[in-house]
Structure formats: structure tokens, C-alpha cells
Amino acid sequence: MHLIDLIARKRDGGRITADEWRTFAVEYSADGYPDYQVSALLMAIFFRGLDGEETYALMDAMLKSGGRLDFSHLGIPVVDKHSTGGVGDKVSIVLAPLVAACGLAVPMMSGRGLGHTGGTLDKLEAIPGFNTRLSMAEAKAQVERLGCALIGQTGEIAPADKKLYALRDATATVEVIPLIAASIMSKKLAEGLNGLVLDVKTGAGAFMPQLDRALTLAQTMVDIGERCGCPTVALMTCMDHPLGVACGNAIEIEESIDVLRGGGPADTREVTLALGAEMLVLAKLAPDAGEARLLLEDALADGRGLEKLRAIVSAQGGDPRVVDDPQAVLPQAKAQALVVAHHPGIVQRVEPRVLGRGIIALGGGRTTMEDEVDPSVGFRVLVRPGTHVTRGTPLAAVLAKDAAGLAIGEACVRSAVVMGEDEVTAPALITHRVDARGVHEL
């Protein structure tokens, strides 16, 4: 099969068949097509899209390009969660050990930073020694032993997607509903799940800012999951401002540990509990969301979630002392400074995309696939829309590697935090639930 034919056909609005997607996935996984041609195909899809059958066929081809995990012998439910990405979104790091402590098996496969959003793997690798590159056999053994593994995608699982994921980030072809849906679901369905919960972000910092498009993405993924026999639920959550306070790799680990200790920002805790409740209900470990939340709150209160994280960190080669004293173990920024308000007013917006791009500018993210990440840099965002400030009120703390970074960070904060005189009501944190029966407004 000549890839140029698919490029031209999709460029002109034609369809790609299931057989062609299967051939593409096999050949691309084996380096049979050059990246410049695949980039052209991605851009054609960006402008022309894929219909529902094409999207499913691409997902299925990527899923079948590698192996799959099998936990059917475990005797306990296997459920995972995935977020479509945001700024300050460290929920997976809290949620996976917490629900595992409640009796679920969680083979949580995550990604690296994509576009302006941070990546769970980059955050975890801020912990000295933490190994996210487990083989399928190693991940399976750890889930069997501890109930949870926090891993990255290997060449064994959906290898065609692994290559496409990195290429999309480098070619400005991230924000495409069929590509996002096929990518996420090919990885998740390879985990041998009994259920899947999706955190689909909407708002200014999401890949799909418009609610209608985000709902379409959620419905597409729910439909794929149900078609494959994996009950799937999506919650639509707000990304009009960063989630929590910490935005950056190491400091998000610190905030995650704070939440597992029973503290942390209220919004991070609430999204974690809402998603966790859906996971426990799907697994039939609780009859409804209310009972499920009580189970999760108990696991926070008695420290089981925190101890599960300690066990996971230790098993994956990380320094378990991070659970007790994160600042002593995690890399620390060499330069830090507060950015304060010049004038009184009311915070109108805190632009998450601006902060996400600011983290990249500080060295905490990537502009090319080869870039190294500085885990110590980032922002602590100290205000929210609707916050009243006076002259001198701290807006955010900048964490950088040097004075030049502090200047970049301050400019970023002043651009991201938009001031005004109007009273502002913060948007709802969770707006809709999507399942096989349809869309339900909350």
C-alpha cells in the first residue's frame, strides 16, 4: 500500500477503509512509512476529519498493532481512568493508589506532555528513580501484587499509537476528535479492562474548549468502549482555570501527596472523588456514587491511599521517602519569586493555556520530541476567578532555574491573570455525565 494514495484521498475528502488502517498500523509500527508522509496524513485528517467507522477502524488497527494485558484470572475488577489533559491536572497520581486501596486493580497507562498540557509520566519521573517504562510482563506482575501500576506506553502496547502520539504533538495535529478518541481508546482497551472512566476537559485550557465538541469527544469514546464490551463513563470537568494550585512536574507530585494526606486544594480533591466514585460503581464495589465516595474518603482518612502510593513508588524504583518529605526528595527550583498585583481589582480569568505554555518556556515541557524536561520549574497559582485582590496581593509563585526564567515566568503570570472590576462566579467544576444512555447534565 502506498501511503501517498491515502494522503491524497483524505486530502480530497475521501474515506480510508478498515483494511487500509490495519495495513497502515502494521507498516508504521515497523518503520515502513517516513514521518514526513505520516505528518501529511495527520494534517489531512486535521482538516477533513474521520467518520465514526473510520475512527473505530483506526482505533482497532492501533489496538491490534501490539499486545494486550489479561487480568481475567485476578478475580477482582480491573478499571482505569483517563484524562484528556489539562494544566495542573495531577488527578491520576492521587486517584490510582486511592481506588486500588479500595479493592480495584488499576493498570494505569498514562502519557507525557501533549501540546500545552502536562503529562502524568513526566510528573512521576520527577520522583528520583521512578521507572515508568515497565514491560507488559512487569506491569502485569505489579498489578497482581499491589493492585496498581503507573506506567507509560511501551512498544508492546499499541505501538502504532505510540509513534502517532509523539508525532501529533510535534506537528500541531493534537486537537482532532477522531485522533484523540482513537489514541486514548486503543491504549485503554489494551489493558484488559472491565470498565473505564474518562475525565473530558472543557473550557479555555482544554484541547476541546467548546462544550459541544468536548461532548462529541466523550460520546465518541463512550461508544467505542461500549462497542468493545468495556462499560465506559465520562465526566465533563472544567479547565477554564488550572486545577489545584501547583502547575509543574515536581510540585504537582507534592500537591498529590498533600491530597492523599487528606489536604490539598478542594477542586483537585473533588474531581478525584467524583472520578473515583464512578470507578467503584462500574466495578460494582459500591451501589451508587454516594456510597462510593464514603469508601474513598475512608481510604484517605486512614492513610491507605497514601500507603498504596508509597508501595507503588518503591516497587517502581522510586524513593519512597517522597511520601513523607516531598520537598527533601523532589528536585527544587534554584530560583523562586512571588508575582504580586500592581493594582486592586477582581480576577476575571486565569488562562490555563498561557500558564501551560509558560511551563514549557521555563523548561518544564517539550517543544520537540527530543527535549529534556526540567521537573523543578512551574507555577503555584494563588488566585482564582472571582478573587478580590489589593495592591501587593500574591498572584502566583514562579519556580525557575535562573533569573531569566523568573522574568519569563512573571510575564507569563501577568498575561494569564486577567484583572477587572466585575464580580465573577467561578464555573461549575463538573457539568455533565456521559454514558451509554446519553448525556446527563449535572
PyMOL commands that set and color helices and strands:
alter all, ss='L'
color gray80, all
select helices_A, chain A and resi 3-11+18-29+35-48+52-63+91-100+120-124+136-146+159-170+177-189+211-227+249-260+266-282+289-301+304-315+320-323+326-329+352-362+403-416
alter helices_A, ss='H'
color red, helices_A
select strands_A, chain A and resi 79-83+106-110+148-152+195-202+232-238+246-247+335-340+345-350+378-381+388-389+394-400+417-420+430-435+438-441
alter strands_A, ss='S'
color yellow, strands_A
deselect
rebuild
show_as cartoon
